[in-house]
């Protein structure tokens, strides 16, 4: 049995997040169903993380195993012959076939072999998210940014982003009642930039808490509109109380833009 990473991107507007949920459309379920059809055996995929309903990913990885075990035979999806499943390689045109069968809001970039113990979630060393806002109506960006009704002070928001970098406990921005063991995250990047008619918040860390980026963004926008001072931001973080922070921004403006792994993850086939 071999393990493979699959590199994808998706527009999350039509999905109830990444993770499979009974009776609801999700990216994981859609990908598993299509892989199962093409490979002619049940395929389970494990994602590099969970994105919530409506959140997008321009860079996302998952892993899956192909082959059922030593001594078992089946129809090889690559050759159409009866072979031991461990001897059957992935079809060389699998990426092409997946992109023909998947809905247009999901794309597969690559599939490559990795070590048998490689893990899409636990081996990731850093993730980067971006949140997009604008005070303008952008008809060609509908569903991919959040419209706000004020012009924020970009310099003040970048000062606030630098305050974030002073801390590693982000309990005040974590979704309540989740089963995580720690709320410690080590940020390595946090800043706002102007991109065309949008303001884009970029944040990079070794890990993120559920809803963290959206609640951080809402709080920094409070600074940008003059509703919150930098000292007030520090007080919010140090209270370690989600109720003290700003609102959680809508999902539509959030993108997972980069997932990083140690070098040498890919193995030669």
N, C-alpha and C positions, 0 to 999 in steps of 0.2 A: 504494500500500500504506500503510495506517495503523497506528500503534502504539497499543495500549491497555494501561492498567493495570487489573488485577483485584484487588479487595480481598476477602480471604477470612479465615476462621478455621477451625480444625479441632482435634478431639480426636485426638491422635496415638497412642492406645493400640493401634489395630489396624494401624498402618502402620510400615514399616521406614524411617521418616524421610521427609523431603521428596523427596530426589533419586531419580529413576528408577534401579532396579536390576533386572537380568534375573531374571525368575521370582519377584519379591517385590512385595507390594503397597506402593505409596508414594503420597503425596499428589500429587506432580507427575504421575505416570502416570495416576492416576484423573482428575485435572482435564484433562489433555491429551486423553484418550480421550473424555471427555464433550463438550468443546469441538469436537473433530474431528467427532463425530457430529452435533452441532447446526449447525455452520457448513458442513458438507459439503466440507471441505478439510482437509488435515493442518495441525494447529496445534501449535506448540511453545511452551511457557511457560518463562520464566526467572524464578526466584524471587529474593526479596530476601536470601536466605541459605539455609543448610542447617540443618534441625533433625534431630537424631539419632532413632533408633528410640524410639518411645514419648514423645517430647517434644511438647508442645502449643503451639498458637499462637492467641491471641485477637485478634491483629492481624498480618496477613501480606499482602504485596503481591507480585504477579508481573506481568510484561509479556508480551504476545504481539502478533504482527503479523497483520493480516487483509487478504487480497487477494494475488494471486500475481504480478502485474506488469502493466505497460502492454501493451495489445493482446490479452490473454488473456481468454477468455469462459468463463462458467460459470453454473450455476443459482444465482441470488441467494437466500441463505437467508432474507432479509427479505421478498422479494416473490414468490419462486418463478419469476421470469422469467430468461431468458437475458440477461446483462448483462456488460459488461467488469468484471472482478472489482474493479478499482480504484474503480468507481462504485457498488459494492454496499455500503450501510451495514450496520452490525450490526443484527440484529433488535432492536426496541425492548423486546421482552419476553424478552431473552436471560437476564437475571438470574433471572427467574421460571422459565424453562425449565430452567436449570442446577440450580436448587434442587430442582426436581421430579425430576431425573435423578440427581443426585449422592447418595451415601449420606448418612444423617442425621448423620454425624459430621464433615461438611464443609459449610460455609455460605458463599455468595457474598453480600457486602453491596453491592457496586457494581462497575461497569465504566465507565471513562471514558477519553476520548482524551487522549493526551499527545504531545509533540513526537517526531519520528521518531528522535531520538537519545537519548531518555530511557531510563534503565536502572534497573530495580527494585533491583538490588544496588548498583551503583556510585554511584548518585545519593543513596542513603540517607545522611543526615548523623548519625544517632544511632539506637541501638536500646536498648530496655529489656527486661530479663528479670526474672521473679520466680520464686523457689523457695519452695515451701510445705512445712512440716513440722508435725507435731503429735505429742504423746505420748499421744494418745487414739485410740481406734478410732472412725472417722467413716464409717459405712456409706454415706452419701449422697455421700461425696467419694472413694470408692474409685477408684484409678487416677489421681487428681489431686493427691495429696500423698504425702509420705513419712512413715511413722510412725517416730518415734524413741522410745527407751526411757529417756529422762531428761528432766528439766526444765532447759533451758539458762538461763544468766544473760543476759538480754536486754541489760542495760546493758553488760556486758563485750563482747558480740558487736558492739554498736554502736561501742564504743571500737575494736575490731578493724577494723570497717568503715571507720572514719576513718583508720586506719593505711593501708589500701589506697589511699586517696585521695592519699597522699604519694608514690606510685610510678607509673611508667608502663610498666615492663618486667615483663611477667607470664609470663616463660618458665617459672617454677616451677609454673604452673597450666595449661600448654599440653599438649595431647596430643602424644606423641612422634612423630617421623618424619612430620610433615606438611610440605607444600610451600609454607609461607608465607615471605614475604621478611623479615618483621619481627614481633617479639612485643610491639611497643609499642602500647599502648591508652591512650587518654585518658579516664579515668573522670570523670563529672560528677555522679554520684549513687551512693551505696551506704549502705543502712541496713536495719535490721530493725524490723518493726512487729508488734503483736499484732492479729490479725483473727479475731474469734470464738474458736474453739478452736485456731487455728493461729498459728504464727510465720512471717512472710513476709519473705524477703530480697529487696530491690529493688536492682538495679544497672543503671546507664545509662552507655553509653560510645559513642564514635564507631565502634568496632569491637570484636569479640570473637574470641578464639582458640577452636579446637575444644576442647570439653569444659571450657572455662575456668570457666563459671559453676558447674558442678557440683562441680569440684574446689575452687574458692574457698569455696563453701558448706560443703563437708565440713571444710575447714580452720577456718573461723570457728566451726563447731559444736564443734570441738576446744577452741577458746577458751572457748566457752559452757559446756562441761562441766568446765572446769578442767584439761584435759589439756595445754593450750598457753598460754604467756604472750604478752603483747604483744611483748616483746623476741624471743621465739621466733618469732613471726609475721614480724617484720622480718628475722630471720636466714633464714627460709625464702625470702622474696621475694628477698633479696640473694644467695642461693646460686645462683639461676637454674637450679634442678635440680628437675624434676618429682618425682623420688623423695623429695624432702624434704617435700613438701606432704602434706595429708591425703587421705583417700579421696575418690574421685569419687562423688557421691551418685547414687541411681537416677534414671532419666529421668522417672519418673512425676510427680515434683513440680515439673518445670520448665515454665514458660510464657514464650513470647515475647509480650510484652504491648503493645509499641508500636514502630512503625517510623516515623521522621520524615524528611521530605523538604523541600527548599527550597520556599518559597512560589512560586506561579505554575507549578507543574508541570502542572496540568490545563490543557488548551486547550479553547476553546469549540468545540463541534461545530456 
